[in-house]
Amino acid sequence: MPGYVTVNFGISQEFGLMSWNGLTARFDIINAFDEQYENPRRQRSGRRRARNFGARRGFFFGLSKKI
């Protein structure tokens, strides 16, 4: 199986909004260059081995509040 590298980026910012303090916004890009690769942990389906590919590019946003 050939080698591969995935590149991930993430940024977060803590801020307050009116009376809500301790908010954090986060944005992440997973597999930024959309590298296609076969996951080495293959799933077995009976006697055959099913091909299992890694995650494609993904964009994620999150908002959290400290309690």
PDB file of N, CA, C and O in Angstrom:
ATOM      1  N   MET A   1       0.846  -1.163   0.000  1.00  0.00           N
ATOM      2  CA  MET A   1       0.000   0.000   0.000  1.00  0.00           C
ATOM      3  C   MET A   1       0.900   1.237   0.000  1.00  0.00           C
ATOM      4  O   MET A   1       1.805   1.331   0.829  1.00  0.00           O
ATOM      5  N   PRO A   2       0.671   2.190  -0.913  1.00  0.00           N
ATOM      6  CA  PRO A   2       1.511   3.389  -0.954  1.00  0.00           C
ATOM      7  C   PRO A   2       1.270   4.292   0.244  1.00  0.00           C
ATOM      8  O   PRO A   2       0.194   4.283   0.842  1.00  0.00           O
ATOM      9  N   GLY A   3       2.285   5.067   0.582  1.00  0.00           N
ATOM     10  CA  GLY A   3       2.166   6.005   1.700  1.00  0.00           C
ATOM     11  C   GLY A   3       1.272   7.187   1.352  1.00  0.00           C
ATOM     12  O   GLY A   3       1.021   7.462   0.178  1.00  0.00           O
ATOM     13  N   TYR A   4       0.803   7.870   2.358  1.00  0.00           N
ATOM     14  CA  TYR A   4      -0.046   9.035   2.145  1.00  0.00           C
ATOM     15  C   TYR A   4       0.096   9.976   3.334  1.00  0.00           C
ATOM     16  O   TYR A   4       0.532   9.579   4.414  1.00  0.00           O
ATOM     17  N   VAL A   5      -0.282  11.233   3.111  1.00  0.00           N
ATOM     18  CA  VAL A   5      -0.280  12.245   4.162  1.00  0.00           C
ATOM     19  C   VAL A   5      -1.574  13.032   4.032  1.00  0.00           C
ATOM     20  O   VAL A   5      -1.958  13.430   2.932  1.00  0.00           O
ATOM     21  N   THR A   6      -2.244  13.255   5.154  1.00  0.00           N
ATOM     22  CA  THR A   6      -3.406  14.130   5.132  1.00  0.00           C
ATOM     23  C   THR A   6      -3.060  15.385   5.926  1.00  0.00           C
ATOM     24  O   THR A   6      -2.338  15.322   6.922  1.00  0.00           O
ATOM     25  N   VAL A   7      -3.578  16.518   5.480  1.00  0.00           N
ATOM     26  CA  VAL A   7      -3.306  17.801   6.126  1.00  0.00           C
ATOM     27  C   VAL A   7      -4.620  18.330   6.695  1.00  0.00           C
ATOM     28  O   VAL A   7      -5.628  18.407   5.993  1.00  0.00           O
ATOM     29  N   ASN A   8      -4.593  18.694   7.979  1.00  0.00           N
ATOM     30  CA  ASN A   8      -5.767  19.224   8.663  1.00  0.00           C
ATOM     31  C   ASN A   8      -5.453  20.627   9.173  1.00  0.00           C
ATOM     32  O   ASN A   8      -4.335  20.901   9.610  1.00  0.00           O
ATOM     33  N   PHE A   9      -6.441  21.508   9.116  1.00  0.00           N
ATOM     34  CA  PHE A   9      -6.307  22.864   9.630  1.00  0.00           C
ATOM     35  C   PHE A   9      -7.432  23.130  10.617  1.00  0.00           C
ATOM     36  O   PHE A   9      -8.538  22.615  10.458  1.00  0.00           O
ATOM     37  N   GLY A  10      -7.152  23.925  11.625  1.00  0.00           N
ATOM     38  CA  GLY A  10      -8.180  24.305  12.580  1.00  0.00           C
ATOM     39  C   GLY A  10      -7.880  25.668  13.159  1.00  0.00           C
ATOM     40  O   GLY A  10      -6.721  26.043  13.339  1.00  0.00           O
ATOM     41  N   ILE A  11      -8.939  26.404  13.448  1.00  0.00           N
ATOM     42  CA  ILE A  11      -8.788  27.709  14.065  1.00  0.00           C
ATOM     43  C   ILE A  11      -9.931  27.880  15.061  1.00  0.00           C
ATOM     44  O   ILE A  11     -11.056  27.444  14.814  1.00  0.00           O
ATOM     45  N   SER A  12      -9.627  28.519  16.187  1.00  0.00           N
ATOM     46  CA  SER A  12     -10.676  28.783  17.170  1.00  0.00           C
ATOM     47  C   SER A  12     -10.489  30.186  17.723  1.00  0.00           C
ATOM     48  O   SER A  12      -9.379  30.717  17.764  1.00  0.00           O
ATOM     49  N   GLN A  13     -11.600  30.772  18.145  1.00  0.00           N
ATOM     50  CA  GLN A  13     -11.588  32.125  18.686  1.00  0.00           C
ATOM     51  C   GLN A  13     -12.536  32.180  19.866  1.00  0.00           C
ATOM     52  O   GLN A  13     -13.697  31.783  19.761  1.00  0.00           O
ATOM     53  N   GLU A  14     -12.040  32.674  20.992  1.00  0.00           N
ATOM     54  CA  GLU A  14     -12.876  32.852  22.169  1.00  0.00           C
ATOM     55  C   GLU A  14     -13.413  34.280  22.161  1.00  0.00           C
ATOM     56  O   GLU A  14     -12.681  35.216  21.842  1.00  0.00           O
ATOM     57  N   PHE A  15     -14.697  34.452  22.512  1.00  0.00           N
ATOM     58  CA  PHE A  15     -15.298  35.784  22.486  1.00  0.00           C
ATOM     59  C   PHE A  15     -16.500  35.829  23.423  1.00  0.00           C
ATOM     60  O   PHE A  15     -16.915  34.809  23.971  1.00  0.00           O
ATOM     61  N   GLY A  16     -17.043  37.010  23.594  1.00  0.00           N
ATOM     62  CA  GLY A  16     -18.254  37.218  24.378  1.00  0.00           C
ATOM     63  C   GLY A  16     -19.292  37.894  23.501  1.00  0.00           C
ATOM     64  O   GLY A  16     -18.954  38.660  22.598  1.00  0.00           O
ATOM     65  N   LEU A  17     -20.552  37.605  23.772  1.00  0.00           N
ATOM     66  CA  LEU A  17     -21.642  38.168  22.983  1.00  0.00           C
ATOM     67  C   LEU A  17     -22.718  38.643  23.949  1.00  0.00           C
ATOM     68  O   LEU A  17     -23.366  37.835  24.616  1.00  0.00           O
ATOM     69  N   MET A  18     -22.903  39.948  24.019  1.00  0.00           N
ATOM     70  CA  MET A  18     -23.820  40.577  24.979  1.00  0.00           C
ATOM     71  C   MET A  18     -23.496  40.074  26.386  1.00  0.00           C
ATOM     72  O   MET A  18     -22.395  40.326  26.877  1.00  0.00           O
ATOM     73  N   SER A  19     -24.413  39.373  27.046  1.00  0.00           N
ATOM     74  CA  SER A  19     -24.147  38.910  28.413  1.00  0.00           C
ATOM     75  C   SER A  19     -23.553  37.502  28.441  1.00  0.00           C
ATOM     76  O   SER A  19     -23.299  36.969  29.521  1.00  0.00           O
ATOM     77  N   TRP A  20     -23.327  36.890  27.281  1.00  0.00           N
ATOM     78  CA  TRP A  20     -22.758  35.540  27.219  1.00  0.00           C
ATOM     79  C   TRP A  20     -21.244  35.653  27.075  1.00  0.00           C
ATOM     80  O   TRP A  20     -20.749  36.052  26.021  1.00  0.00           O
ATOM     81  N   ASN A  21     -20.517  35.309  28.115  1.00  0.00           N
ATOM     82  CA  ASN A  21     -19.055  35.295  28.058  1.00  0.00           C
ATOM     83  C   ASN A  21     -18.573  33.850  27.979  1.00  0.00           C
ATOM     84  O   ASN A  21     -19.302  32.924  28.336  1.00  0.00           O
ATOM     85  N   GLY A  22     -17.353  33.666  27.514  1.00  0.00           N
ATOM     86  CA  GLY A  22     -16.773  32.329  27.446  1.00  0.00           C
ATOM     87  C   GLY A  22     -17.241  31.509  26.257  1.00  0.00           C
ATOM     88  O   GLY A  22     -17.240  30.279  26.317  1.00  0.00           O
ATOM     89  N   LEU A  23     -17.643  32.170  25.174  1.00  0.00           N
ATOM     90  CA  LEU A  23     -18.018  31.458  23.954  1.00  0.00           C
ATOM     91  C   LEU A  23     -16.767  31.174  23.128  1.00  0.00           C
ATOM     92  O   LEU A  23     -15.838  31.981  23.102  1.00  0.00           O
ATOM     93  N   THR A  24     -16.744  30.040  22.464  1.00  0.00           N
ATOM     94  CA  THR A  24     -15.640  29.693  21.573  1.00  0.00           C
ATOM     95  C   THR A  24     -16.212  29.198  20.256  1.00  0.00           C
ATOM     96  O   THR A  24     -17.040  28.287  20.237  1.00  0.00           O
ATOM     97  N   ALA A  25     -15.771  29.798  19.152  1.00  0.00           N
ATOM     98  CA  ALA A  25     -16.142  29.346  17.811  1.00  0.00           C
ATOM     99  C   ALA A  25     -14.940  28.623  17.227  1.00  0.00           C
ATOM    100  O   ALA A  25     -13.801  29.055  17.404  1.00  0.00           O
ATOM    101  N   ARG A  26     -15.195  27.522  16.533  1.00  0.00           N
ATOM    102  CA  ARG A  26     -14.117  26.720  15.963  1.00  0.00           C
ATOM    103  C   ARG A  26     -14.482  26.317  14.542  1.00  0.00           C
ATOM    104  O   ARG A  26     -15.630  25.976  14.253  1.00  0.00           O
ATOM    105  N   PHE A  27     -13.470  26.362  13.643  1.00  0.00           N
ATOM    106  CA  PHE A  27     -13.632  25.919  12.266  1.00  0.00           C
ATOM    107  C   PHE A  27     -12.472  24.997  11.920  1.00  0.00           C
ATOM    108  O   PHE A  27     -11.314  25.335  12.164  1.00  0.00           O
ATOM    109  N   ASP A  28     -12.777  23.828  11.352  1.00  0.00           N
ATOM    110  CA  ASP A  28     -11.753  22.843  11.000  1.00  0.00           C
ATOM    111  C   ASP A  28     -11.944  22.365   9.563  1.00  0.00           C
ATOM    112  O   ASP A  28     -13.068  22.229   9.080  1.00  0.00           O
ATOM    113  N   ILE A  29     -10.825  22.116   8.896  1.00  0.00           N
ATOM    114  CA  ILE A  29     -10.825  21.462   7.588  1.00  0.00           C
ATOM    115  C   ILE A  29     -10.026  20.178   7.760  1.00  0.00           C
ATOM    116  O   ILE A  29      -8.853  20.214   8.134  1.00  0.00           O
ATOM    117  N   ILE A  30     -10.660  19.053   7.489  1.00  0.00           N
ATOM    118  CA  ILE A  30     -10.018  17.751   7.607  1.00  0.00           C
ATOM    119  C   ILE A  30      -9.700  17.251   6.199  1.00  0.00           C
ATOM    120  O   ILE A  30     -10.547  17.319   5.308  1.00  0.00           O
ATOM    121  N   ASN A  31      -8.478  16.748   5.999  1.00  0.00           N
ATOM    122  CA  ASN A  31      -8.006  16.281   4.695  1.00  0.00           C
ATOM    123  C   ASN A  31      -8.126  17.410   3.668  1.00  0.00           C
ATOM    124  O   ASN A  31      -8.799  17.269   2.647  1.00  0.00           O
ATOM    125  N   ALA A  32      -7.462  18.528   3.956  1.00  0.00           N
ATOM    126  CA  ALA A  32      -7.589  19.774   3.186  1.00  0.00           C
ATOM    127  C   ALA A  32      -7.331  19.610   1.691  1.00  0.00           C
ATOM    128  O   ALA A  32      -7.971  20.288   0.887  1.00  0.00           O
ATOM    129  N   PHE A  33      -6.425  18.739   1.302  1.00  0.00           N
ATOM    130  CA  PHE A  33      -6.093  18.580  -0.116  1.00  0.00           C
ATOM    131  C   PHE A  33      -6.853  17.414  -0.742  1.00  0.00           C
ATOM    132  O   PHE A  33      -6.547  17.004  -1.862  1.00  0.00           O
ATOM    133  N   ASP A  34      -7.841  16.877  -0.024  1.00  0.00           N
ATOM    134  CA  ASP A  34      -8.715  15.796  -0.500  1.00  0.00           C
ATOM    135  C   ASP A  34      -7.909  14.594  -0.999  1.00  0.00           C
ATOM    136  O   ASP A  34      -8.198  14.033  -2.056  1.00  0.00           O
ATOM    137  N   GLU A  35      -6.910  14.215  -0.234  1.00  0.00           N
ATOM    138  CA  GLU A  35      -6.073  13.055  -0.565  1.00  0.00           C
ATOM    139  C   GLU A  35      -6.909  11.782  -0.434  1.00  0.00           C
ATOM    140  O   GLU A  35      -7.530  11.548   0.602  1.00  0.00           O
ATOM    141  N   GLN A  36      -6.922  10.962  -1.485  1.00  0.00           N
ATOM    142  CA  GLN A  36      -7.668   9.705  -1.434  1.00  0.00           C
ATOM    143  C   GLN A  36      -6.711   8.588  -1.037  1.00  0.00           C
ATOM    144  O   GLN A  36      -5.636   8.440  -1.617  1.00  0.00           O
ATOM    145  N   TYR A  37      -7.115   7.810  -0.047  1.00  0.00           N
ATOM    146  CA  TYR A  37      -6.264   6.731   0.440  1.00  0.00           C
ATOM    147  C   TYR A  37      -7.126   5.593   0.952  1.00  0.00           C
ATOM    148  O   TYR A  37      -8.276   5.780   1.350  1.00  0.00           O
ATOM    149  N   GLU A  38      -6.534   4.406   0.930  1.00  0.00           N
ATOM    150  CA  GLU A  38      -7.237   3.240   1.446  1.00  0.00           C
ATOM    151  C   GLU A  38      -6.862   3.067   2.903  1.00  0.00           C
ATOM    152  O   GLU A  38      -5.682   3.058   3.254  1.00  0.00           O
ATOM    153  N   ASN A  39      -7.859   2.930   3.740  1.00  0.00           N
ATOM    154  CA  ASN A  39      -7.640   2.761   5.171  1.00  0.00           C
ATOM    155  C   ASN A  39      -7.007   1.390   5.411  1.00  0.00           C
ATOM    156  O   ASN A  39      -7.536   0.383   4.942  1.00  0.00           O
ATOM    157  N   PRO A  40      -5.878   1.333   6.137  1.00  0.00           N
ATOM    158  CA  PRO A  40      -5.217   0.038   6.354  1.00  0.00           C
ATOM    159  C   PRO A  40      -6.041  -0.925   7.206  1.00  0.00           C
ATOM    160  O   PRO A  40      -5.835  -2.136   7.128  1.00  0.00           O
ATOM    161  N   ARG A  41      -6.959  -0.420   8.011  1.00  0.00           N
ATOM    162  CA  ARG A  41      -7.822  -1.294   8.804  1.00  0.00           C
ATOM    163  C   ARG A  41      -9.000  -1.702   7.934  1.00  0.00           C
ATOM    164  O   ARG A  41      -9.988  -0.974   7.841  1.00  0.00           O
ATOM    165  N   ARG A  42      -8.903  -2.837   7.311  1.00  0.00           N
ATOM    166  CA  ARG A  42      -9.944  -3.288   6.396  1.00  0.00           C
ATOM    167  C   ARG A  42     -11.054  -3.981   7.162  1.00  0.00           C
ATOM    168  O   ARG A  42     -10.822  -4.648   8.170  1.00  0.00           O
ATOM    169  N   GLN A  43     -12.256  -3.807   6.662  1.00  0.00           N
ATOM    170  CA  GLN A  43     -13.398  -4.491   7.251  1.00  0.00           C
ATOM    171  C   GLN A  43     -13.564  -5.837   6.566  1.00  0.00           C
ATOM    172  O   GLN A  43     -13.389  -5.950   5.352  1.00  0.00           O
ATOM    173  N   ARG A  44     -13.893  -6.830   7.327  1.00  0.00           N
ATOM    174  CA  ARG A  44     -14.097  -8.152   6.738  1.00  0.00           C
ATOM    175  C   ARG A  44     -15.582  -8.383   6.499  1.00  0.00           C
ATOM    176  O   ARG A  44     -16.421  -8.069   7.343  1.00  0.00           O
ATOM    177  N   SER A  45     -15.878  -8.923   5.364  1.00  0.00           N
ATOM    178  CA  SER A  45     -17.247  -9.258   5.003  1.00  0.00           C
ATOM    179  C   SER A  45     -17.248 -10.715   4.562  1.00  0.00           C
ATOM    180  O   SER A  45     -17.058 -11.010   3.382  1.00  0.00           O
ATOM    181  N   GLY A  46     -17.460 -11.616   5.496  1.00  0.00           N
ATOM    182  CA  GLY A  46     -17.376 -13.039   5.172  1.00  0.00           C
ATOM    183  C   GLY A  46     -15.945 -13.402   4.860  1.00  0.00           C
ATOM    184  O   GLY A  46     -15.046 -13.115   5.651  1.00  0.00           O
ATOM    185  N   ARG A  47     -15.716 -14.030   3.719  1.00  0.00           N
ATOM    186  CA  ARG A  47     -14.349 -14.403   3.322  1.00  0.00           C
ATOM    187  C   ARG A  47     -13.671 -13.311   2.503  1.00  0.00           C
ATOM    188  O   ARG A  47     -12.451 -13.326   2.344  1.00  0.00           O
ATOM    189  N   ARG A  48     -14.445 -12.371   1.985  1.00  0.00           N
ATOM    190  CA  ARG A  48     -13.874 -11.302   1.163  1.00  0.00           C
ATOM    191  C   ARG A  48     -13.441 -10.135   2.043  1.00  0.00           C
ATOM    192  O   ARG A  48     -13.992  -9.919   3.123  1.00  0.00           O
ATOM    193  N   ARG A  49     -12.481  -9.412   1.586  1.00  0.00           N
ATOM    194  CA  ARG A  49     -12.080  -8.169   2.258  1.00  0.00           C
ATOM    195  C   ARG A  49     -12.685  -7.003   1.498  1.00  0.00           C
ATOM    196  O   ARG A  49     -12.414  -6.809   0.313  1.00  0.00           O
ATOM    197  N   ALA A  50     -13.505  -6.233   2.191  1.00  0.00           N
ATOM    198  CA  ALA A  50     -14.118  -5.057   1.566  1.00  0.00           C
ATOM    199  C   ALA A  50     -13.110  -3.909   1.607  1.00  0.00           C
ATOM    200  O   ALA A  50     -12.445  -3.695   2.621  1.00  0.00           O
ATOM    201  N   ARG A  51     -13.003  -3.180   0.510  1.00  0.00           N
ATOM    202  CA  ARG A  51     -12.112  -2.021   0.487  1.00  0.00           C
ATOM    203  C   ARG A  51     -12.715  -0.929   1.343  1.00  0.00           C
ATOM    204  O   ARG A  51     -13.917  -0.670   1.280  1.00  0.00           O
ATOM    205  N   ASN A  52     -11.885  -0.293   2.137  1.00  0.00           N
ATOM    206  CA  ASN A  52     -12.338   0.728   3.070  1.00  0.00           C
ATOM    207  C   ASN A  52     -11.466   1.962   2.882  1.00  0.00           C
ATOM    208  O   ASN A  52     -10.275   1.938   3.193  1.00  0.00           O
ATOM    209  N   PHE A  53     -12.053   3.035   2.377  1.00  0.00           N
ATOM    210  CA  PHE A  53     -11.288   4.244   2.104  1.00  0.00           C
ATOM    211  C   PHE A  53     -11.421   5.238   3.244  1.00  0.00           C
ATOM    212  O   PHE A  53     -12.429   5.262   3.950  1.00  0.00           O
ATOM    213  N   GLY A  54     -10.388   6.063   3.417  1.00  0.00           N
ATOM    214  CA  GLY A  54     -10.379   7.080   4.464  1.00  0.00           C
ATOM    215  C   GLY A  54     -11.320   8.228   4.144  1.00  0.00           C
ATOM    216  O   GLY A  54     -11.866   8.319   3.044  1.00  0.00           O
ATOM    217  N   ALA A  55     -11.496   9.093   5.114  1.00  0.00           N
ATOM    218  CA  ALA A  55     -12.433  10.216   4.989  1.00  0.00           C
ATOM    219  C   ALA A  55     -12.004  11.190   3.897  1.00  0.00           C
ATOM    220  O   ALA A  55     -10.815  11.462   3.727  1.00  0.00           O
ATOM    221  N   ARG A  56     -12.973  11.710   3.165  1.00  0.00           N
ATOM    222  CA  ARG A  56     -12.722  12.742   2.172  1.00  0.00           C
ATOM    223  C   ARG A  56     -12.643  14.091   2.882  1.00  0.00           C
ATOM    224  O   ARG A  56     -12.762  14.151   4.106  1.00  0.00           O
ATOM    225  N   ARG A  57     -12.446  15.165   2.134  1.00  0.00           N
ATOM    226  CA  ARG A  57     -12.342  16.498   2.723  1.00  0.00           C
ATOM    227  C   ARG A  57     -13.626  16.826   3.472  1.00  0.00           C
ATOM    228  O   ARG A  57     -14.729  16.555   2.999  1.00  0.00           O
ATOM    229  N   GLY A  58     -13.455  17.417   4.658  1.00  0.00           N
ATOM    230  CA  GLY A  58     -14.624  17.788   5.458  1.00  0.00           C
ATOM    231  C   GLY A  58     -14.435  19.161   6.079  1.00  0.00           C
ATOM    232  O   GLY A  58     -13.323  19.545   6.443  1.00  0.00           O
ATOM    233  N   PHE A  59     -15.527  19.892   6.196  1.00  0.00           N
ATOM    234  CA  PHE A  59     -15.533  21.211   6.820  1.00  0.00           C
ATOM    235  C   PHE A  59     -16.431  21.126   8.052  1.00  0.00           C
ATOM    236  O   PHE A  59     -17.574  20.677   7.966  1.00  0.00           O
ATOM    237  N   PHE A  60     -15.913  21.554   9.183  1.00  0.00           N
ATOM    238  CA  PHE A  60     -16.641  21.449  10.446  1.00  0.00           C
ATOM    239  C   PHE A  60     -16.624  22.776  11.187  1.00  0.00           C
ATOM    240  O   PHE A  60     -15.605  23.465  11.228  1.00  0.00           O
ATOM    241  N   PHE A  61     -17.758  23.124  11.770  1.00  0.00           N
ATOM    242  CA  PHE A  61     -17.882  24.339  12.551  1.00  0.00           C
ATOM    243  C   PHE A  61     -18.507  23.967  13.889  1.00  0.00           C
ATOM    244  O   PHE A  61     -19.425  23.149  13.957  1.00  0.00           O
ATOM    245  N   GLY A  62     -17.999  24.577  14.941  1.00  0.00           N
ATOM    246  CA  GLY A  62     -18.561  24.309  16.255  1.00  0.00           C
ATOM    247  C   GLY A  62     -18.613  25.577  17.090  1.00  0.00           C
ATOM    248  O   GLY A  62     -17.820  26.499  16.903  1.00  0.00           O
ATOM    249  N   LEU A  63     -19.560  25.603  18.009  1.00  0.00           N
ATOM    250  CA  LEU A  63     -19.730  26.713  18.925  1.00  0.00           C
ATOM    251  C   LEU A  63     -19.923  26.111  20.302  1.00  0.00           C
ATOM    252  O   LEU A  63     -20.781  25.249  20.492  1.00  0.00           O
ATOM    253  N   SER A  64     -19.121  26.566  21.276  1.00  0.00           N
ATOM    254  CA  SER A  64     -19.226  26.032  22.628  1.00  0.00           C
ATOM    255  C   SER A  64     -19.202  27.169  23.634  1.00  0.00           C
ATOM    256  O   SER A  64     -18.758  28.277  23.333  1.00  0.00           O
ATOM    257  N   LYS A  65     -19.690  26.876  24.842  1.00  0.00           N
ATOM    258  CA  LYS A  65     -19.720  27.854  25.913  1.00  0.00           C
ATOM    259  C   LYS A  65     -19.178  27.225  27.183  1.00  0.00           C
ATOM    260  O   LYS A  65     -19.570  26.117  27.547  1.00  0.00           O
ATOM    261  N   LYS A  66     -18.283  27.921  27.853  1.00  0.00           N
ATOM    262  CA  LYS A  66     -17.769  27.459  29.137  1.00  0.00           C
ATOM    263  C   LYS A  66     -18.873  27.542  30.169  1.00  0.00           C
ATOM    264  O   LYS A  66     -19.676  28.475  30.167  1.00  0.00           O
ATOM    265  N   ILE A  67     -18.903  26.549  31.057  1.00  0.00           N
ATOM    266  CA  ILE A  67     -19.896  26.596  32.145  1.00  0.00           C
ATOM    267  C   ILE A  67     -19.226  26.722  33.484  1.00  0.00           C
ATOM    268  O   ILE A  67     -19.903  26.775  34.511  1.00  0.00           O
TER     269      ILE A  67
END
